[in-house]
């Protein structure tokens, strides 16, 4: 169908169209600005549902590909596509963007026009990162994405917003510059070997990079992606950015932006630099284990709900990097699924914190307590999301964590043991947080008059809760879609090992298609 050829471009730039229209709205019409932002972000999500409907789950090839010449003299093209690795991250981005706009409907009362414009431009940048198959285009989207988030934190953030915004920008920009040097190194080497100018991510590594070049490029990519994850010890910008950002900014930051680092490892580091990736497994594992345990222990002593959840992201993302560099199908599939799980559960936890902050104007745990007696619906939603984040069986977090632990155990039981310690610590700080805020007597009179969730607030949480149960109870559609792409990555990263007749990696087969392909429509 014709829509298949344009669907990725439509969902990428539809939010930008909405941003332009909001700029044309007269300054006093706040309702129209909010309505347009919600309409375009929701339309983008609805349109993105076409992708899994038409997605062919039995192939590892890029789908919905569109390629147009852009700067042919240096080999740059507008080249976008999607596979099983990026599929669910794109859907997560469109969903959380719409929810974040809806969550901002009430709390954002100043400079509403600029806020909504930045939210929509940020969505375009994030989608472009996950869809770009041209390195130049990828870098443009990677940099474009920084600007809206910088302003969202710096203008609508808390008391230390400028410090947090500048720190976030400088950390990420430093990593971006190093990544650019790595990209240019691959580009130059490819031209020297073939005489061709191209930024096509598949053709740039066709001659194969020598190990010494892989080593330096891998390190440049590693720093850029590790800052974005963020991995220990590059994580120090994250708590400040989370605490000072508005609620929707924290949702997007935790739900989507952190995933761009782990996506970079999967899309670029493993398949393009396989020798260096295998050589540096020890580094990633050490930093991941430190992040898992350190992030959990620091979370446990935080007096601020938002800072507690921010440090929990350091711990949870440590699981993701550990699974990726287990270099087997169970670990990588679990990591991709856990990216989605973390985006849902941690994004919802930031919504939970924002909802109580809007009522009490405090995030201090000591200022709360006994809220379940006056806000039972809020307490119920909080409980479900909290249990999802700690990995209770039947909810989404359990599936991702068990796959990551299985993948880690297949390599070294000590990796899995460290991950299990992190799970126990995660349960401890989340249960303790819930006990201190929801149970016990109401010790502050201000808490007695709090109102429960209204319809708009429920609408931001219910879709996430539904997905938490869906993934937890029936994860196979999510796993089947990514299996061929994961196997393809593993074949590339283990190619040298296979030629040396070492044991072949364990690959997970995709289940048979649900029904035969119809003419003009791929199998589902």
Order of alpha helices (4+ residues) and beta strands (2+ residues): alpha-alpha-beta-beta-alpha-alpha-alpha-alpha-alpha-alpha-alpha-alpha-alpha-alpha-alpha-alpha-alpha-alpha-alpha-alpha-alpha-alpha
